[in-house]
Amino acid sequence: MKQDSRIIFKKTDYNRVLPAWKGSLFLFSLLIIIVLLYFLWQMRQLQQIFLTHSLEQSKILASVIERNARSAVVSQQTIEKIIHIFLGSTAKFIDYLDAVEPFSESELLEFALESGLAGICIVKQSGEYTQGPENWLDTEIISCRTEDQILKHLPLKHLFILNLQRIEAKGCIILGFAAAHIEKMHENIGVSHLLESLSGLSDIKYVLIEPGINNKPGTSHSPDAKIKKYKNIQVAETRLEFGKDMLVLGMDTKHFLARTRQLWNEFFFFSAVLALFGIFFSWLFHHFQTGYLTKIREIERELAHQREDAALGRSAAAITHEIRNPLNAMSMGLQRLQIEADDLSDEYQQLIDDILKALKRTNSIVSNISQYAKPLTPQKKKIKIRETADHILSLYRKKCEDYGVKIDCSIPENHEINADSGMIEQVMENLIKNAVEAQSPDTETDKRFIKISTDINGKNTKISVENSGFNMNISQAREILEPYFTTKTRGTGLGLSIVQKIVYAHQGQIEVNVPEPGIIRITISIP
């Protein structure tokens, strides 16, 4: 049994292969997403650090305010104690002097001025009193009750008053001390003034104390920091317990926002760079992969053509061997019959002529198939194109005259190419034959033409055959070079395919154009 040694080529499905440019685009898109996630994480960390810093600032300010409040309280207590001692000593001295000799109002006024007092009032047991200066103390305040014998602050009158029981006699002595300067001092060292001063510092928008937040027993509030709107600007507000109250601090976020904008700009710039690189490399991969796939498809197409040519060559050899011998025998027999049989009627003579023509056409088809199938090896030499064209045109000139086709051959006499003369002659014959047979009866007689021209472009010589009678569209024009494509009822469709094969064997190119409707131009380029 004979083993099958044929090589089977499997067609590659390129649509299932992931293109490199898509992989590159996916990779760069993934990188951009990773950068975005990292950026968002970085922004979150930056915000947390900023809020933590703001909270630490709040704790420092709370400590400063607490220390200042304690200092203010201690200062207030110390000053009041000094005033109490001063007024107490002065009251004892006045009590002693009044026991020796009672004071008059004028004397009390002079003593008060000399002692730096706002006023002095000596109240007797009977309720009568002597004061200086006059009316410095309201009548309803003048009393010797035990509960009134403490140092009092009268904010509306800006006074400190001390009511002390007399030792030398019955009654009491009431002394007044001016409190305006002390009140001013307390105002300057007080918490309210400190909060106002802190609010005027750079990066601090406001500092305030909300009272009564933690009055309920067992309630507590953890330190809190967040970014919020304040007077149409963003601030970092922190809330911190301050005794039974709540300390609220609003920090300016301009540095944080500036850093945030900088990070956004860096992110967009880096993302744009990544996107540009991604697009560039994707385009580059797409360009190279498209070229590579195109080359692979061309190689596969060439291999397919070679396989077809090989199969056709084997078939053509068998057809040529098996068909030509019977055709030759039939042709020779009919020719002998036509010569020797003198008594044949005209009808039979015409029948023999028709059979001979059919045999000739069949032999031509076999020859075309054989010629298309066999490999071509050009034997190159210098050829004058004009001579070849004139020779072929002479064969078809009578038919052109019958069809009313105008021939225009504008090939210079000195134009030469280095090619196989027999092959180029066949190329010219096939092109001119197709041009003649393409003439349509529907085309006006004065518009029927065949134009042959040449053009030298560098090292290449272009030969163009342009003719009327083309009745196909542009898409069909691209198919006329394919094997077995024909619009004729008696054609093999191999004429232009053989032309293309001969041109390719000479390392040349062939091009089909439709310059205008009804006209076709076939151009071959031979190096």
C-alpha positions in Angstrom: 0.0 0.0 0.0 1.4 3.4 -1.0 1.8 5.8 1.8 0.2 9.3 1.4 3.1 11.7 1.6 1.1 14.9 0.9 1.8 17.9 3.2 -1.4 19.4 4.7 -1.3 23.1 5.3 -3.5 24.2 8.1 -4.9 27.7 7.8 -4.2 30.0 10.8 -7.1 31.9 12.3 -5.5 35.2 13.0 -8.7 36.7 14.4 -8.3 34.5 17.5 -4.7 35.8 18.2 -4.7 38.7 20.6 -3.1 41.6 18.7 0.0 43.1 20.3 -1.4 46.6 20.1 -4.4 45.6 22.1 -2.2 44.0 24.7 -0.1 47.2 24.9 -3.2 49.3 25.2 -4.5 47.1 27.9 -1.2 47.2 29.8 -1.0 51.0 29.7 -4.6 51.3 30.7 -3.9 49.0 33.6 -0.9 51.2 34.6 -3.1 54.3 34.5 -5.7 52.6 36.7 -2.9 51.6 39.2 -1.6 55.1 39.2 -5.1 56.4 39.8 -5.6 54.1 42.7 -2.2 55.0 44.2 -3.0 58.6 43.7 -6.3 58.3 45.5 -4.6 56.5 48.3 -2.0 59.2 48.5 -4.6 61.9 48.6 -6.4 60.0 51.4 -3.2 59.8 53.3 -2.4 63.4 52.8 -5.8 64.4 54.1 -5.4 62.2 57.1 -2.0 63.7 57.9 -3.3 67.2 57.5 -6.3 66.5 59.8 -4.1 64.8 62.3 -1.8 67.8 62.3 -4.8 70.1 62.7 -5.9 68.0 65.7 -2.5 68.3 67.2 -2.6 72.0 66.8 -6.0 72.1 68.5 -4.5 70.2 71.5 -1.6 72.6 71.7 -4.0 75.6 71.6 -6.3 74.0 74.2 -3.3 73.6 76.5 -2.3 77.3 75.8 -5.8 78.5 76.5 -6.2 76.4 79.6 -2.9 77.7 81.0 -3.9 81.2 80.1 -7.3 80.8 81.8 -5.6 79.4 84.9 -3.1 82.3 85.0 -6.0 84.8 84.6 -7.9 83.2 87.5 -4.8 83.2 89.7 -4.0 86.8 88.7 -7.6 87.8 89.5 -7.5 86.1 92.9 -4.1 87.6 93.7 -5.1 91.1 92.7 -8.4 90.9 94.7 -6.4 89.6 97.7 -4.0 92.5 97.4 -6.9 95.0 97.1 -8.6 93.2 100.1 -5.5 93.6 102.3 -4.9 97.2 101.2 -8.5 98.2 101.8 -8.6 96.3 105.1 -5.5 98.0 106.4 -6.8 101.4 105.3 -10.2 100.8 106.9 -8.5 99.9 110.3 -6.4 103.1 110.1 -9.5 105.2 109.3 -11.4 103.5 112.1 -8.6 104.5 114.5 -8.4 108.1 113.3 -12.2 108.5 113.4 -12.3 107.2 117.0 -9.8 109.9 117.9 -11.7 112.6 116.1 -14.6 112.0 113.7 -14.0 112.7 110.0 -16.0 115.3 108.1 -17.0 114.8 104.4 -14.2 117.1 103.2 -11.6 115.3 105.3 -12.8 111.9 104.0 -12.5 113.3 100.4 -9.0 114.5 101.0 -8.0 111.3 102.6 -9.5 109.3 99.8 -7.6 111.3 97.2 -4.3 111.0 99.1 -4.8 107.2 99.6 -5.8 106.5 96.0 -9.3 105.4 97.0 -12.4 106.0 95.0 -14.4 106.8 98.1 -14.8 106.3 101.9 -18.1 105.9 103.8 -18.2 105.6 107.7 -21.5 104.2 108.8 -22.6 104.6 112.5 -24.7 102.2 114.5 -27.7 104.6 114.2 -27.5 104.2 110.4 -26.1 107.7 109.8 -23.1 107.9 107.5 -20.4 110.2 106.4 -18.9 109.7 102.9 -16.5 111.4 100.7 -16.6 112.3 98.0 -20.3 113.0 98.2 -22.7 110.4 96.6 -19.9 108.2 95.4 -21.8 105.2 96.7 -25.5 104.5 96.1 -27.7 104.6 99.2 -29.0 101.1 98.7 -25.5 99.7 98.9 -24.7 101.4 102.2 -25.3 98.7 104.8 -23.5 97.0 107.7 -25.0 93.6 107.3 -22.7 90.7 107.9 -23.3 89.1 104.5 -22.2 92.3 102.8 -18.8 92.4 104.6 -16.8 91.0 101.7 -14.8 92.4 98.7 -17.3 93.1 95.9 -16.8 94.0 92.3 -19.3 96.4 90.8 -18.7 96.2 87.0 -21.2 98.9 86.1 -19.5 101.4 88.4 -16.0 100.0 87.8 -15.4 99.7 91.5 -14.2 97.2 94.1 -15.8 97.9 97.5 -15.0 96.4 100.9 -17.3 96.6 103.9 -15.6 96.0 107.3 -17.0 96.1 110.9 -15.5 98.9 113.0 -13.3 97.9 116.0 -13.1 101.2 117.9 -16.9 101.9 117.6 -20.1 100.3 116.5 -20.9 100.4 112.7 -18.8 99.8 109.6 -16.5 101.4 107.2 -17.0 101.0 103.4 -14.1 101.7 101.1 -14.1 101.9 97.3 -11.2 101.2 94.9 -11.2 102.1 91.2 -11.4 98.9 89.0 -11.1 100.3 85.5 -7.4 99.5 85.0 -7.7 96.1 86.7 -10.7 95.3 84.5 -8.7 96.3 81.4 -5.9 94.1 82.5 -8.3 91.2 83.1 -9.8 91.8 79.6 -6.3 91.7 78.0 -5.3 88.4 79.7 -8.8 86.8 79.6 -9.8 83.9 77.4 -12.0 86.0 75.1 -9.1 88.3 74.2 -6.8 85.2 73.7 -9.3 83.6 71.4 -9.6 86.8 69.4 -5.8 87.1 69.1 -5.5 83.5 68.0 -8.1 83.9 65.4 -6.0 86.7 63.8 -3.0 84.4 63.5 -1.9 83.1 60.1 -3.5 79.8 59.0 -6.1 80.1 61.8 -9.6 81.2 60.6 -11.4 81.0 63.9 -11.1 79.8 67.5 -14.2 79.6 69.7 -15.5 77.8 72.8 -19.0 76.3 72.6 -20.3 76.2 76.2 -22.3 73.5 77.9 -21.5 70.6 75.5 -20.5 68.2 78.3 -22.9 69.2 81.0 -24.6 65.8 81.1 -22.9 63.3 83.4 -21.2 60.4 81.7 -21.1 62.1 78.3 -17.8 62.5 76.4 -16.8 63.5 72.9 -13.8 62.1 71.1 -11.6 64.5 69.2 -12.9 65.1 65.7 -11.4 66.7 62.6 -13.0 67.2 59.2 -12.9 69.6 56.2 -15.9 71.8 55.8 -17.1 75.1 54.2 -16.7 78.3 56.2 -17.6 81.6 54.6 -17.2 80.1 51.0 -13.8 78.7 51.8 -12.6 75.3 52.9 -11.3 75.0 56.5 -10.1 72.0 58.6 -12.4 72.1 61.7 -11.3 70.3 64.8 -13.4 69.8 67.9 -11.8 69.0 71.2 -13.2 68.7 74.8 -12.3 71.7 76.9 -13.5 71.0 80.4 -17.3 71.1 80.2 -17.1 73.0 77.0 -15.9 72.3 73.4 -13.0 74.0 71.8 -13.5 74.5 68.1 -10.6 75.4 65.8 -10.8 76.3 62.1 -7.5 76.0 60.2 -6.8 77.4 56.8 -6.5 74.7 54.1 -4.7 76.8 51.4 -1.4 74.8 51.8 -3.3 71.5 51.8 -5.4 72.5 48.7 -2.2 73.8 46.9 -0.5 70.4 47.6 -3.7 68.7 46.4 -3.8 70.7 43.2 -0.1 69.9 42.6 -0.7 66.2 43.1 -3.7 66.4 40.7 -1.5 68.2 38.1 1.2 65.6 38.5 -1.3 62.8 38.2 -2.8 64.2 35.0 0.6 64.9 33.5 1.9 61.4 34.3 -1.3 59.9 33.0 -1.1 61.9 29.8 2.5 60.7 29.4 1.4 57.1 29.9 -1.5 57.5 27.6 0.7 59.0 24.9 3.3 56.2 25.3 0.4 53.7 25.3 -1.1 55.1 22.1 2.4 55.4 20.4 3.5 51.8 21.3 0.0 50.5 20.4 0.2 52.2 17.1 3.8 50.9 16.6 2.7 47.3 17.5 -0.3 47.6 15.3 1.8 48.8 12.4 4.4 46.1 12.8 1.8 43.4 13.5 -0.4 44.5 10.5 2.7 44.4 8.3 3.7 41.0 9.7 0.2 39.5 9.2 0.0 41.0 5.7 3.4 39.4 4.9 2.2 36.1 6.3 -1.0 36.2 4.4 1.0 37.0 1.2 3.2 34.0 1.9 0.2 31.8 2.5 -1.4 33.2 -0.7 1.8 32.5 -2.6 2.0 29.0 -1.2 -1.7 28.4 -2.1 -1.0 29.7 -5.7 2.1 27.4 -5.8 0.0 24.4 -4.7 -2.7 25.3 -7.2 0.0 25.7 -9.9 1.5 22.3 -8.9 -1.9 20.6 -9.0 -2.8 22.4 -12.2 0.5 21.4 -13.7 0.0 17.8 -13.0 -3.6 18.0 -14.3 -2.4 19.9 -17.4 0.3 17.4 -18.1 -2.3 14.6 -18.0 -4.8 16.6 -20.0 -2.2 17.5 -22.6 -1.1 13.9 -22.9 -4.6 12.3 -22.9 -6.5 14.9 -25.0 -4.0 16.3 -27.5 -3.3 12.9 -29.2 -7.0 12.2 -29.9 -7.5 15.8 -31.0 -4.6 15.5 -33.4 -5.9 12.2 -34.7 -9.4 13.7 -35.2 -8.0 16.8 -36.9 -5.8 14.8 -39.3 -8.7 12.5 -40.1 -11.0 15.4 -40.9 -8.4 17.2 -43.0 -7.8 14.0 -45.0 -11.5 13.5 -45.4 -11.8 17.1 -46.6 -9.1 16.7 -49.1 -9.8 13.2 -50.5 -13.6 13.2 -50.4 -14.4 15.2 -53.5 -18.0 14.1 -53.7 -19.0 15.7 -50.3 -21.8 18.2 -50.5 -21.3 21.8 -49.4 -23.3 21.1 -46.3 -20.9 18.4 -45.2 -17.9 20.5 -46.2 -19.2 23.3 -43.9 -19.8 20.7 -41.1 -16.2 19.5 -41.4 -15.0 23.2 -41.2 -17.0 23.8 -38.1 -15.6 20.6 -36.5 -12.1 21.6 -37.3 -12.6 25.1 -35.8 -14.0 23.5 -32.7 -11.0 21.2 -32.5 -8.7 24.1 -33.0 -10.5 26.0 -30.2 -10.2 23.0 -27.9 -6.5 22.6 -28.7 -6.1 26.3 -27.8 -7.8 25.8 -24.4 -5.5 22.9 -23.7 -2.5 24.9 -24.7 -3.5 27.8 -22.5 -4.0 25.5 -19.5 -0.7 23.8 -20.1 1.1 27.2 -20.5 -0.5 28.6 -17.3 0.4 25.6 -15.3 4.1 25.1 -16.3 6.8 27.2 -14.6 8.2 30.1 -16.5 12.0 30.8 -16.9 12.5 33.9 -19.1 15.4 34.0 -21.5 16.1 37.7 -21.4 17.5 39.8 -24.2 17.0 43.2 -25.7 13.6 43.6 -27.4 12.2 46.6 -29.3 8.7 47.1 -28.0 7.5 48.9 -31.1 8.4 45.9 -33.4 6.5 43.4 -31.2 3.5 45.7 -30.9 3.4 46.3 -34.7 3.6 42.5 -35.4 0.7 41.7 -33.1 -1.4 44.7 -34.4 -0.9 43.4 -38.0 -2.7 40.2 -37.0 -5.7 42.1 -35.7 -5.8 45.1 -37.9 -8.3 43.6 -40.3 -10.7 42.8 -37.4 -10.2 46.3 -36.0 -11.2 47.8 -39.3 -14.2 45.6 -39.5 -15.3 46.7 -36.0 -14.4 50.4 -36.7 -11.8 50.5 -33.9 -9.2 53.2 -34.0 -5.7 52.1 -33.2 -3.2 54.5 -31.6 0.2 53.1 -31.0 2.5 55.8 -29.7 5.6 53.7 -28.8 8.9 55.3 -29.7 11.1 53.2 -32.0 14.1 53.3 -29.5 12.2 51.9 -26.5 13.7 48.6 -25.5 13.3 46.2 -22.6 15.4 43.3 -21.4 12.9 40.4 -21.5 12.0 37.1 -23.1 10.8 37.9 -26.6 8.4 35.0 -26.9 6.8 35.8 -23.5 6.5 39.5 -24.2 5.0 38.7 -27.6 2.4 36.6 -25.9 1.7 39.4 -23.3 1.1 41.9 -26.1 -1.0 39.4 -28.1 -3.2 38.6 -25.1 -3.7 42.3 -24.2 -4.4 43.4 -27.7 -6.7 40.4 -28.3 -8.7 41.2 -25.2 -8.9 44.9 -26.2 -10.2 43.9 -29.6 -12.7 41.4 -28.3 -13.9 43.8 -25.6 -15.3 46.3 -28.2 -19.0 46.5 -27.5 -21.6 47.0 -30.3 -23.3 49.5 -27.9 -20.3 51.8 -28.1 -20.5 54.5 -30.7 -18.2 53.8 -33.7 -16.2 57.0 -33.3 -15.5 56.2 -29.7 -14.1 52.7 -30.2 -10.3 52.8 -29.8 -7.2 50.9 -28.7 -4.3 53.0 -27.4 -0.9 51.5 -26.8 1.9 53.6 -25.1 5.1 53.3 -23.1 6.8 55.3 -20.4 10.2 55.0 -18.9 10.2 55.6 -15.2 13.7 55.2 -13.8 14.8 51.6 -14.4 11.3 50.4 -15.2 9.5 50.5 -18.5 5.7 50.8 -18.4 3.6 49.5 -21.2 -0.1 50.6 -21.2 -3.0 49.2 -23.2 -6.1 51.3 -23.0 -9.4 50.5 -24.8 -13.1 51.2 -24.9 -15.9 48.7 -24.5 -15.4 48.0 -20.8 -18.8 47.3 -19.4 -18.0 46.2 -15.8 -17.7 48.1 -12.6 -14.5 48.9 -10.7 -14.7 46.0 -8.3 -15.0 43.5 -11.2 -12.0 45.2 -12.9 -9.9 44.0 -10.0 -11.0 40.4 -10.6 -10.1 40.1 -14.3 -6.5 39.0 -13.4 -7.8 36.0 -11.4 -7.6 32.6 -13.2 -10.8 31.5 -15.0 -12.5 34.8 -14.6 -14.2 35.7 -17.9 -17.3 37.4 -19.3 -17.0 35.7 -22.7 -19.2 32.8 -23.7 -16.2 31.0 -25.3 -13.3 32.0 -23.0 -11.1 30.1 -20.5 -10.3 33.2 -18.3 -6.6 32.4 -18.5 -5.4 35.1 -20.9 -4.8 37.9 -18.4 -3.7 35.4 -15.7 -1.0 34.2 -18.1 0.0 37.9 -18.7 0.2 38.4 -15.0 2.3 35.3 -14.5 4.7 36.3 -17.3 5.1 39.8 -15.8 5.8 38.4 -12.3 8.3 36.0 -13.9 10.1 39.1 -15.1 10.0 40.6 -11.6 7.5 43.2 -12.9 4.1 44.6 -11.8 0.7 44.7 -13.4 -2.0 47.3 -12.7 -5.7 47.6 -13.8 -7.3 51.0 -13.8 -10.7 52.4 -14.9 -9.9 56.1 -15.8 -13.5 56.7 -16.8 -16.7 54.7 -17.3 -16.5 52.4 -20.3 -12.7 52.5 -20.5 -10.1 50.2 -19.0 -6.3 50.6 -18.8 -3.9 47.7 -18.1 -0.3 48.8 -17.3 2.6 46.4 -17.0 6.0 47.5 -15.6 9.1 45.6 -16.6 12.5 46.4 -14.9 
